[in-house]
Amino acid sequence: MELPVISNAAPETGGGCSSSGCGSAPDALAHLPDHIRAKVQDHPCYSEEAHHHFARMHVAVAPACNIQCHYCNRKYDCSNESRPGVVSELMTPEQAVKKTLAVAAAIPQMSVLGIAGPGDPLANPERTFETFRMLSEQAPDIKLCVSTNGLSLPDCVDELAKHNIDHVTITINCVDPEIGAQIYPWIFWNNRRIRGVEGARILIEQQQKGLGMLTSRGILVKVNSVMIPGVNDQHLKEVSKIVKAKGAFLHNVMPLIAEAEHGTYYGIMGQREPTPLELEALQDACAGDMSMMRHCRQCRADAVGLLGEDRGAEFTLDKIDEMEIDYATAMVERAKVHEQINAELEMKRQLRTAPRFQPELVTIEPAAPALRNVRIAVATKGGGVINEHFGHAHEFLVYEVGPTSARFLGHRKCTPYCMGDTSCGDGETVLGGIIRSLEGVEVLLASKIGFEPWSDLEKAGIQPNGEHAMEPIDDALRAVYDELAAAGKLDATAGSARAAA
Amino acid sequence: MSLVINDLCVGCYACEPVCPNKAISAPVDRGRPVFFINPDKCTECLGDHDLPQCAEICPIECAIEDEYGEPLNPPGSLTGIPLHLLDLNREGECRT
């Protein structure tokens, strides 16, 4: 049975269907005009559906930056962390092209090459555009995209258009310079460092100007915002309205990452990160105005592979030198694989829109009590099926499932149970950390779950379930929900402690 | 009269293009660029800009020194992290 997935465009209320929520929306992009959807449907970072199937990579060719953000530490050489701004191997444009071609040959699902740092790509225009120029010649099938803080964006719009880059991401954390001054200590502008409110004002002006210039040329713009509790969390609702009015097509509200050991201002000053439920609530609040992106993995500036995985270690410059690659054959192979994936996705799309019998609408008696929604977490390696062991999962996808539909809420990162030490830090076990990250979740689906974590999860109010191994996520969510409903556990009035939390 | 880049430099290349005298070079040694200001070319931007450009854009505190070894961007001046917390944070240590 196919499970209709609620669009992320609007929060679901009271277990019913939101206007765009039922039946036909695979993800936040369903409402977009066809020409835009066609541009993003194979882009893993923009399409929630595509990200299970298509791969992307970032090349770290852009080390310089023209601003400082309080969540960033420019001493960025670290191979053991995964977050934006962190890379282990800086590359020249030539090396980047070589790496891209090697990855695209080894991973035929690869559809997108992005430049995201580790500094600001547009503060390194020569390196960035040289990479794009060579790639558009040598691998014309690979989509190119770039992300920027926006300060140099207005100066670069012509060049971006020339290289046929049709996706740009701007990080916009505020539209109010007073708030900006709490996020950006300084910018480099017109040959000097400008601090505080004045620097933030210039940055905001440039971001908004660049956004307008891009959208007026038909270049797709996604806006990233970092949610910083107590600094810009309430303000981001206004940001969402404004960027939508200026023509951005997708808003990605991401949680602040701030740990003291990262050496960032926020990390050292003890600025807290938002909880998963706070993030969900803000995304829902913004969703009334704007398409929200919920599957972002906040990847490194040199990430390789499907979202959520990083195969960068397989493609270091040393290893690439030893590879023998037939580029022409690789491109043909890639085209075949992309065609297959797109055909599969198109079939799914048509199935969703086709009129069909909906047994769940029939089996629920009109007089039956209203059923509440349930958060269900899923362990997956990709492909849209439940195919990851609990103990190996680096993250869980969290869905909110209702009587007739489900929507993707986001992912929760964690240390894998089988790879962590038995305890870390202040004596909190790895399992304890996983349970904490699953706040609000009532059921956990994985291909396999060991005996030991099983009982701890149960004690914490999370029902583990390994019965749906290798099943499509949609089908499994529906089956589990229906089972809970049949057992009378979902009467709206009888919410569990976890659901109420 | 010349500025000096010391080994706190993380090799981000931000300073290289903003130098009006093309005094900054970055020969690659064992995979890492080592940034160097040619003292014969460096004018500390006198005559070109009000402030030395490399020090204005550099994101790393204490990485650029004047001829007396004084950092142009002293501890805490770029990140805003208070000195007593910088001391606790090993990464933030300056050699000066």
Interface residues (C-beta under 8 A of the other chain):
Chain A: P63 A64 C65 N66 Q68 H70 N73 R74 K75 Y76 D77 L90 G119 A123 N124 E126 P185 W186 F188 N191 R192 R193 A260 G263 Y265 I268 M269
Chain B: V10 G11 C12 Y13 A14 P17 V18 H49 D50 L51 Q53 E56 I57 P59 I60 L78 T79 G80 I81 L85 L86 N89 E91 G92
